[in-house]
Amino acid sequence: MKSNLKSKALNRFIINNLLLVTGLITIISGLVLQLGFHMGNHHRENLSIHSESMAYEQAREINPNEQVWGFSYSDWSTIHKTIIIIFSVLMIYHFCIHWKWYKGVFTKHLIGKHQQVIVLTMLFLIVAITGIVPWIIDLSGGTVNSRTLFIEIHDKITFVLIVYFILHIIKRTKWYSSTFKKFQN
């Protein structure tokens, strides 16, 4: 029985660390896309439009030849999308293993006490949905304007999500530290 509890604790520790790492990579790649390519790039080049993605890049005034830390917009976008998929799968697993906790918070009316985690969860869901919808719009041949609208909402709400994510990590530093020490022995 003790071995089973230690195994579950190790599993949660690994998942939480993977969430931390993928969350940070998601934040960094998203900030690079937002700050490195979207903001401050107000120039247009006469490029012919070959795809919806290129039309989006031109609508957002993104220079496809520009690089940040050796990667183009397309490279950073691929990194961001890939890590988001990994992060989302980990979040679904994290949510499932904490399902009893969420259920208890709502059935015992403890939302006020755990407001930060509930808001973080809701923000994650909104950011995930507003991030996935543009992919669907792009794949279904939707318009650049509708795709851009969802991306703009996604970008703005993400800044609030980042703050809640950092607060969530700070609130759990003691847990990370004590759990790490347990597994060192």
Residue pairs with C-beta under 8 A, 6 or more apart in sequence:
9 179
9 182
10 183
12 97
13 179
13 180
13 183
15 90
15 93
15 94
15 97
16 94
16 172
16 176
17 176
18 90
19 87
19 90
19 91
19 94
20 169
22 83
22 86
22 87
22 90
23 87
23 165
25 79
25 83
26 80
26 83
26 84
26 87
27 162
27 165
29 76
29 79
29 80
29 83
30 80
30 158
32 68
32 69
32 71
32 76
33 73
33 76
33 77
33 80
34 155
34 158
36 68
36 76
37 60
37 62
37 63
37 66
37 68
37 73
37 76
38 60
38 62
38 155
41 61
41 62
41 63
41 66
42 61
43 61
43 63
44 58
44 61
45 63
47 54
47 58
47 64
49 55
49 58
52 138
52 141
52 144
52 147
53 138
54 64
55 144
56 138
56 144
56 147
56 148
57 64
57 73
59 144
59 145
59 148
60 148
62 73
63 73
64 72
64 73
64 74
65 72
66 72
66 73
68 76
71 79
81 135
84 128
84 131
88 128
91 124
91 128
95 102
95 121
102 121
104 110
105 111
105 113
105 114
105 117
105 118
111 118
116 164
116 167
116 168
116 171
117 168
119 164
120 161
120 164
120 165
120 167
120 168
123 157
123 160
123 161
123 164
124 161
126 157
127 154
127 157
127 158
127 161
130 150
130 151
130 153
130 154
130 157
131 150
131 151
131 154
133 150
134 147
134 150
134 151
134 154
136 142
137 143
137 146
137 147
137 150
138 147
